[in-house]
Amino acid sequence: MQAGNAIYEMIADLPPVLPVFPLSGALLLPRTQLPLNIFEPRYIDMIDAALSGNRLIGMVQPNLDISSEDADVPALSSIGCVGRLTSFQESGDGRYQITLQGVMRFAVGRELDTITEFRQIECDYAAFAHDLQSGLGEEEVDRLGLLKALRDYLDANNLEADWESVSEAETEILVNALCMMCPYGPQEKQALLEARDLKIRAETLIAITEMDLARTHGSDGGGTTLQ
Protein backbone atom coordinates (compact mmCIF):
# COMPACT_ATOMS: atom_id res chain seq x y z
CA MET A 1 0.00 0.00 0.00
CA GLN A 2 1.00 3.63 -0.44
CA ALA A 3 0.90 6.19 2.35
CA GLY A 4 2.00 9.64 1.29
CA ASN A 5 5.19 9.21 -0.74
CA ALA A 6 6.07 5.83 0.81
CA ILE A 7 5.09 2.37 -0.41
CA TYR A 8 4.77 -0.51 2.06
CA GLU A 9 4.51 -3.90 0.39
CA MET A 10 5.68 -6.25 3.15
CA ILE A 11 6.39 -6.38 6.86
CA ALA A 12 10.10 -5.84 6.21
CA ASP A 13 9.27 -2.34 4.96
CA LEU A 14 8.30 -1.33 8.50
CA PRO A 15 10.67 -0.68 11.42
CA PRO A 16 10.82 -3.09 14.38
CA VAL A 17 10.69 -0.16 16.84
CA LEU A 18 8.28 2.76 16.83
CA PRO A 19 7.70 5.86 18.93
CA VAL A 20 4.29 5.46 20.51
CA PHE A 21 1.52 7.98 21.10
CA PRO A 22 -0.90 6.66 23.75
CA LEU A 23 -4.25 8.40 23.24
CA SER A 24 -7.54 7.20 24.67
CA GLY A 25 -10.46 7.13 22.27
CA ALA A 26 -8.31 7.58 19.17
CA LEU A 27 -8.78 5.01 16.43
CA LEU A 28 -6.48 4.69 13.42
CA LEU A 29 -7.07 1.98 10.83
CA PRO A 30 -5.16 1.07 7.66
CA ARG A 31 -5.80 3.48 4.75
CA THR A 32 -7.67 5.98 6.95
CA GLN A 33 -6.55 9.43 8.05
CA LEU A 34 -6.45 10.75 11.61
CA PRO A 35 -5.97 14.49 12.28
CA LEU A 36 -4.29 15.32 15.59
CA ASN A 37 -3.40 18.46 17.51
CA ILE A 38 0.00 17.97 19.19
CA PHE A 39 0.94 20.28 22.05
CA GLU A 40 2.73 18.36 24.83
CA PRO A 41 6.50 18.95 24.66
CA ARG A 42 7.38 15.24 24.61
CA TYR A 43 5.07 14.65 21.65
CA ILE A 44 6.35 17.74 19.88
CA ASP A 45 9.77 16.06 20.22
CA MET A 46 8.25 12.83 18.85
CA ILE A 47 6.91 14.63 15.77
CA ASP A 48 10.28 16.32 15.21
CA ALA A 49 11.99 12.92 15.42
CA ALA A 50 9.48 11.36 13.03
CA LEU A 51 9.87 14.17 10.52
CA SER A 52 13.64 13.71 10.51
CA GLY A 53 13.31 9.93 10.18
CA ASN A 54 10.81 7.52 8.65
CA ARG A 55 7.71 9.57 9.57
CA LEU A 56 6.09 6.59 11.30
CA ILE A 57 4.32 6.69 14.68
CA GLY A 58 2.51 3.99 16.62
CA MET A 59 -0.98 4.95 17.78
CA VAL A 60 -2.03 2.93 20.83
CA GLN A 61 -4.77 3.38 23.38
CA PRO A 62 -3.99 3.13 27.09
CA ASN A 63 -5.18 -0.17 28.52
CA LEU A 64 -8.31 0.58 30.54
CA ASP A 65 -8.19 -2.82 32.25
CA ILE A 66 -4.79 -2.23 33.83
CA SER A 67 -4.28 0.61 36.30
CA SER A 68 -0.93 2.38 36.43
CA GLU A 69 0.53 4.29 39.35
CA ASP A 70 2.23 6.66 36.92
CA ALA A 71 -0.41 8.53 34.89
CA ASP A 72 2.29 9.70 32.47
CA VAL A 73 3.26 6.11 31.67
CA PRO A 74 -0.03 4.20 31.32
CA ALA A 75 -0.15 0.53 30.49
CA LEU A 76 -0.77 0.10 26.77
CA SER A 77 -3.41 -1.88 24.92
CA SER A 78 -2.07 -4.97 23.18
CA ILE A 79 -2.80 -3.82 19.61
CA GLY A 80 -2.04 -0.51 17.89
CA CYS A 81 -1.72 0.86 14.37
CA VAL A 82 1.20 2.40 12.51
CA GLY A 83 0.52 5.84 11.12
CA ARG A 84 2.61 7.70 8.56
CA LEU A 85 2.85 11.44 9.09
CA THR A 86 1.60 12.69 5.73
CA SER A 87 1.00 16.34 6.55
CA PHE A 88 1.84 18.82 9.28
CA GLN A 89 1.44 22.47 10.03
CA GLU A 90 3.16 24.56 12.68
CA SER A 91 0.70 26.74 14.60
CA GLY A 92 3.18 29.44 15.59
CA ASP A 93 2.49 28.91 19.28
CA GLY A 94 4.42 25.67 19.73
CA ARG A 95 1.83 23.22 18.46
CA TYR A 96 1.62 20.92 15.45
CA GLN A 97 -1.51 20.06 13.50
CA ILE A 98 -0.74 16.76 11.83
CA THR A 99 -2.43 14.04 9.82
CA LEU A 100 -1.54 10.37 10.14
CA GLN A 101 -2.42 7.83 7.46
CA GLY A 102 -2.91 4.32 8.78
CA VAL A 103 -0.53 1.70 7.40
CA MET A 104 -0.99 -1.54 9.33
CA ARG A 105 -1.68 -2.83 12.81
CA PHE A 106 0.84 -4.34 15.20
CA ALA A 107 1.04 -6.20 18.49
CA VAL A 108 2.68 -4.16 21.23
CA GLY A 109 5.93 -5.69 22.37
CA ARG A 110 8.62 -4.73 24.85
CA GLU A 111 9.01 -1.10 25.77
CA LEU A 112 12.54 0.20 25.35
CA ASP A 113 14.56 2.12 27.91
CA THR A 114 15.44 5.28 26.04
CA ILE A 115 16.70 8.78 26.69
CA THR A 116 13.78 10.30 24.78
CA GLU A 117 10.85 11.80 26.63
CA PHE A 118 8.45 9.95 24.35
CA ARG A 119 8.02 6.19 24.66
CA GLN A 120 9.29 3.63 22.15
CA ILE A 121 8.16 0.03 21.72
CA GLU A 122 9.02 -3.08 19.78
CA CYS A 123 6.32 -4.04 17.27
CA ASP A 124 5.18 -7.43 16.01
CA TYR A 125 3.41 -7.17 12.66
CA ALA A 126 3.16 -10.90 11.89
CA ALA A 127 -0.58 -11.28 12.50
CA PHE A 128 -1.50 -8.28 10.36
CA ALA A 129 0.32 -8.72 7.05
CA HIS A 130 -3.07 -8.75 5.29
CA ASP A 131 -3.56 -5.10 6.30
CA LEU A 132 -1.23 -4.13 3.45
CA GLN A 133 -3.67 -5.51 0.84
CA SER A 134 -6.19 -2.88 -0.16
CA GLY A 135 -9.82 -4.01 -0.32
CA LEU A 136 -9.14 -7.49 1.04
CA GLY A 137 -12.37 -9.16 2.17
CA GLU A 138 -14.75 -6.50 0.87
CA GLU A 139 -16.96 -9.10 -0.81
CA GLU A 140 -17.60 -10.81 2.55
CA VAL A 141 -18.92 -7.68 4.27
CA ASP A 142 -22.67 -7.41 4.90
CA ARG A 143 -22.87 -3.98 3.33
CA LEU A 144 -26.68 -3.83 3.44
CA GLY A 145 -26.62 -4.72 7.14
CA LEU A 146 -24.03 -2.04 7.78
CA LEU A 147 -26.05 0.59 5.92
CA LYS A 148 -29.20 -0.40 7.79
CA ALA A 149 -27.40 0.01 11.13
CA LEU A 150 -26.15 3.42 10.00
CA ARG A 151 -29.61 4.51 8.87
CA ASP A 152 -31.17 3.30 12.13
CA TYR A 153 -28.59 5.20 14.16
CA LEU A 154 -29.07 8.41 12.17
CA ASP A 155 -32.87 8.17 12.34
CA ALA A 156 -32.82 7.55 16.09
CA ASN A 157 -30.60 10.58 16.65
CA ASN A 158 -32.27 12.89 14.09
CA LEU A 159 -29.12 13.06 11.99
CA GLU A 160 -28.60 13.06 8.26
CA ALA A 161 -25.98 11.65 5.92
CA ASP A 162 -24.85 12.27 2.36
CA TRP A 163 -26.29 9.02 1.09
CA GLU A 164 -25.00 9.55 -2.43
CA SER A 165 -21.42 9.65 -1.14
CA VAL A 166 -22.10 6.70 1.17
CA SER A 167 -23.47 4.58 -1.69
CA GLU A 168 -20.47 5.37 -3.89
CA ALA A 169 -17.82 4.65 -1.23
CA GLU A 170 -15.76 1.49 -1.56
CA THR A 171 -16.70 -1.02 1.12
CA GLU A 172 -13.36 -0.96 2.93
CA ILE A 173 -13.36 2.83 3.05
CA LEU A 174 -16.97 2.85 4.25
CA VAL A 175 -16.39 0.34 7.04
CA ASN A 176 -13.23 1.94 8.34
CA ALA A 177 -14.54 5.51 8.06
CA LEU A 178 -17.69 4.63 10.00
CA CYS A 179 -15.59 2.91 12.68
CA MET A 180 -13.44 6.00 13.10
CA MET A 181 -16.39 8.42 13.14
CA CYS A 182 -18.63 6.42 15.46
CA PRO A 183 -19.19 8.16 18.82
CA TYR A 184 -18.36 5.15 20.97
CA GLY A 185 -15.94 4.78 23.86
CA PRO A 186 -12.34 3.53 24.06
CA GLN A 187 -13.30 -0.10 24.66
CA GLU A 188 -15.54 -0.20 21.61
CA LYS A 189 -12.87 1.54 19.53
CA GLN A 190 -10.32 -1.05 20.64
CA ALA A 191 -12.68 -3.89 19.71
CA LEU A 192 -13.03 -2.41 16.22
CA LEU A 193 -9.25 -2.10 15.90
CA GLU A 194 -8.65 -5.68 17.04
CA ALA A 195 -11.26 -7.22 14.72
CA ARG A 196 -9.42 -9.83 12.68
CA ASP A 197 -10.55 -8.70 9.24
CA LEU A 198 -12.90 -6.32 7.47
CA LYS A 199 -15.90 -8.66 7.74
CA ILE A 200 -15.50 -9.05 11.50
CA ARG A 201 -14.94 -5.30 11.89
CA ALA A 202 -18.19 -4.53 10.09
CA GLU A 203 -20.06 -7.13 12.14
CA THR A 204 -18.59 -5.68 15.33
CA LEU A 205 -19.67 -2.17 14.37
CA ILE A 206 -23.18 -3.38 13.56
CA ALA A 207 -23.43 -5.19 16.91
CA ILE A 208 -22.14 -2.18 18.87
CA THR A 209 -24.61 0.11 17.09
CA GLU A 210 -27.55 -2.22 17.68
CA MET A 211 -26.68 -2.52 21.39
CA ASP A 212 -26.37 1.25 21.67
CA LEU A 213 -29.75 1.77 20.03
CA ALA A 214 -31.39 -0.85 22.26
CA ARG A 215 -29.88 0.74 25.35
CA THR A 216 -30.62 4.38 24.58
CA HIS A 217 -33.74 4.25 22.39
CA GLY A 218 -35.46 1.03 23.38
CA SER A 219 -35.58 -2.29 21.63
CA ASP A 220 -37.12 -0.83 18.46
CA GLY A 221 -34.12 1.50 18.09
CA GLY A 222 -36.28 3.97 16.15
CA GLY A 223 -34.87 2.31 13.06
CA THR A 224 -36.21 1.79 9.58
CA THR A 225 -35.55 -0.87 7.02
CA LEU A 226 -33.20 0.09 4.19
CA GLN A 227 -35.15 0.19 0.93
C-alpha positions as CSV (number, residue, x, y, z in Angstrom):
1,M,0.0,0.0,0.0
2,Q,1.0,3.6,-0.4
3,A,0.9,6.2,2.3
4,G,2.0,9.6,1.3
5,N,5.2,9.2,-0.7
6,A,6.1,5.8,0.8
7,I,5.1,2.4,-0.4
8,Y,4.8,-0.5,2.1
9,E,4.5,-3.9,0.4
10,M,5.7,-6.2,3.2
11,I,6.4,-6.4,6.9
12,A,10.1,-5.8,6.2
13,D,9.3,-2.3,5.0
14,L,8.3,-1.3,8.5
15,P,10.7,-0.7,11.4
16,P,10.8,-3.1,14.4
17,V,10.7,-0.2,16.8
18,L,8.3,2.8,16.8
19,P,7.7,5.9,18.9
20,V,4.3,5.5,20.5
21,F,1.5,8.0,21.1
22,P,-0.9,6.7,23.8
23,L,-4.2,8.4,23.2
24,S,-7.5,7.2,24.7
25,G,-10.5,7.1,22.3
26,A,-8.3,7.6,19.2
27,L,-8.8,5.0,16.4
28,L,-6.5,4.7,13.4
29,L,-7.1,2.0,10.8
30,P,-5.2,1.1,7.7
31,R,-5.8,3.5,4.8
32,T,-7.7,6.0,6.9
33,Q,-6.6,9.4,8.1
34,L,-6.5,10.8,11.6
35,P,-6.0,14.5,12.3
36,L,-4.3,15.3,15.6
37,N,-3.4,18.5,17.5
38,I,0.0,18.0,19.2
39,F,0.9,20.3,22.0
40,E,2.7,18.4,24.8
41,P,6.5,19.0,24.7
42,R,7.4,15.2,24.6
43,Y,5.1,14.7,21.7
44,I,6.4,17.7,19.9
45,D,9.8,16.1,20.2
46,M,8.2,12.8,18.9
47,I,6.9,14.6,15.8
48,D,10.3,16.3,15.2
49,A,12.0,12.9,15.4
50,A,9.5,11.4,13.0
51,L,9.9,14.2,10.5
52,S,13.6,13.7,10.5
53,G,13.3,9.9,10.2
54,N,10.8,7.5,8.7
55,R,7.7,9.6,9.6
56,L,6.1,6.6,11.3
57,I,4.3,6.7,14.7
58,G,2.5,4.0,16.6
59,M,-1.0,5.0,17.8
60,V,-2.0,2.9,20.8
61,Q,-4.8,3.4,23.4
62,P,-4.0,3.1,27.1
63,N,-5.2,-0.2,28.5
64,L,-8.3,0.6,30.5
65,D,-8.2,-2.8,32.3
66,I,-4.8,-2.2,33.8
67,S,-4.3,0.6,36.3
68,S,-0.9,2.4,36.4
69,E,0.5,4.3,39.3
70,D,2.2,6.7,36.9
71,A,-0.4,8.5,34.9
72,D,2.3,9.7,32.5
73,V,3.3,6.1,31.7
74,P,0.0,4.2,31.3
75,A,-0.2,0.5,30.5
76,L,-0.8,0.1,26.8
77,S,-3.4,-1.9,24.9
78,S,-2.1,-5.0,23.2
79,I,-2.8,-3.8,19.6
80,G,-2.0,-0.5,17.9
81,C,-1.7,0.9,14.4
82,V,1.2,2.4,12.5
83,G,0.5,5.8,11.1
84,R,2.6,7.7,8.6
85,L,2.8,11.4,9.1
86,T,1.6,12.7,5.7
87,S,1.0,16.3,6.5
88,F,1.8,18.8,9.3
89,Q,1.4,22.5,10.0
90,E,3.2,24.6,12.7
91,S,0.7,26.7,14.6
92,G,3.2,29.4,15.6
93,D,2.5,28.9,19.3
94,G,4.4,25.7,19.7
95,R,1.8,23.2,18.5
96,Y,1.6,20.9,15.4
97,Q,-1.5,20.1,13.5
98,I,-0.7,16.8,11.8
99,T,-2.4,14.0,9.8
100,L,-1.5,10.4,10.1
101,Q,-2.4,7.8,7.5
102,G,-2.9,4.3,8.8
103,V,-0.5,1.7,7.4
104,M,-1.0,-1.5,9.3
105,R,-1.7,-2.8,12.8
106,F,0.8,-4.3,15.2
107,A,1.0,-6.2,18.5
108,V,2.7,-4.2,21.2
109,G,5.9,-5.7,22.4
110,R,8.6,-4.7,24.8
111,E,9.0,-1.1,25.8
112,L,12.5,0.2,25.3
113,D,14.6,2.1,27.9
114,T,15.4,5.3,26.0
115,I,16.7,8.8,26.7
116,T,13.8,10.3,24.8
117,E,10.9,11.8,26.6
118,F,8.4,9.9,24.4
119,R,8.0,6.2,24.7
120,Q,9.3,3.6,22.1
121,I,8.2,0.0,21.7
122,E,9.0,-3.1,19.8
123,C,6.3,-4.0,17.3
124,D,5.2,-7.4,16.0
125,Y,3.4,-7.2,12.7
126,A,3.2,-10.9,11.9
127,A,-0.6,-11.3,12.5
128,F,-1.5,-8.3,10.4
129,A,0.3,-8.7,7.1
130,H,-3.1,-8.7,5.3
131,D,-3.6,-5.1,6.3
132,L,-1.2,-4.1,3.4
133,Q,-3.7,-5.5,0.8
134,S,-6.2,-2.9,-0.2
135,G,-9.8,-4.0,-0.3
136,L,-9.1,-7.5,1.0
137,G,-12.4,-9.2,2.2
138,E,-14.7,-6.5,0.9
139,E,-17.0,-9.1,-0.8
140,E,-17.6,-10.8,2.5
141,V,-18.9,-7.7,4.3
142,D,-22.7,-7.4,4.9
143,R,-22.9,-4.0,3.3
144,L,-26.7,-3.8,3.4
145,G,-26.6,-4.7,7.1
146,L,-24.0,-2.0,7.8
147,L,-26.0,0.6,5.9
148,K,-29.2,-0.4,7.8
149,A,-27.4,0.0,11.1
150,L,-26.1,3.4,10.0
151,R,-29.6,4.5,8.9
152,D,-31.2,3.3,12.1
153,Y,-28.6,5.2,14.2
154,L,-29.1,8.4,12.2
155,D,-32.9,8.2,12.3
156,A,-32.8,7.6,16.1
157,N,-30.6,10.6,16.6
158,N,-32.3,12.9,14.1
159,L,-29.1,13.1,12.0
160,E,-28.6,13.1,8.3
161,A,-26.0,11.6,5.9
162,D,-24.8,12.3,2.4
163,W,-26.3,9.0,1.1
164,E,-25.0,9.6,-2.4
165,S,-21.4,9.6,-1.1
166,V,-22.1,6.7,1.2
167,S,-23.5,4.6,-1.7
168,E,-20.5,5.4,-3.9
169,A,-17.8,4.7,-1.2
170,E,-15.8,1.5,-1.6
171,T,-16.7,-1.0,1.1
172,E,-13.4,-1.0,2.9
173,I,-13.4,2.8,3.1
174,L,-17.0,2.9,4.2
175,V,-16.4,0.3,7.0
176,N,-13.2,1.9,8.3
177,A,-14.5,5.5,8.1
178,L,-17.7,4.6,10.0
179,C,-15.6,2.9,12.7
180,M,-13.4,6.0,13.1
181,M,-16.4,8.4,13.1
182,C,-18.6,6.4,15.5
183,P,-19.2,8.2,18.8
184,Y,-18.4,5.2,21.0
185,G,-15.9,4.8,23.9
186,P,-12.3,3.5,24.1
187,Q,-13.3,-0.1,24.7
188,E,-15.5,-0.2,21.6
189,K,-12.9,1.5,19.5
190,Q,-10.3,-1.1,20.6
191,A,-12.7,-3.9,19.7
192,L,-13.0,-2.4,16.2
193,L,-9.3,-2.1,15.9
194,E,-8.7,-5.7,17.0
195,A,-11.3,-7.2,14.7
196,R,-9.4,-9.8,12.7
197,D,-10.6,-8.7,9.2
198,L,-12.9,-6.3,7.5
199,K,-15.9,-8.7,7.7
200,I,-15.5,-9.1,11.5
201,R,-14.9,-5.3,11.9
202,A,-18.2,-4.5,10.1
203,E,-20.1,-7.1,12.1
204,T,-18.6,-5.7,15.3
205,L,-19.7,-2.2,14.4
206,I,-23.2,-3.4,13.6
207,A,-23.4,-5.2,16.9
208,I,-22.1,-2.2,18.9
209,T,-24.6,0.1,17.1
210,E,-27.5,-2.2,17.7
211,M,-26.7,-2.5,21.4
212,D,-26.4,1.2,21.7
213,L,-29.7,1.8,20.0
214,A,-31.4,-0.8,22.3
215,R,-29.9,0.7,25.4
216,T,-30.6,4.4,24.6
217,H,-33.7,4.2,22.4
218,G,-35.5,1.0,23.4
219,S,-35.6,-2.3,21.6
220,D,-37.1,-0.8,18.5
221,G,-34.1,1.5,18.1
222,G,-36.3,4.0,16.2
223,G,-34.9,2.3,13.1
224,T,-36.2,1.8,9.6
225,T,-35.6,-0.9,7.0
226,L,-33.2,0.1,4.2
227,Q,-35.1,0.2,0.9
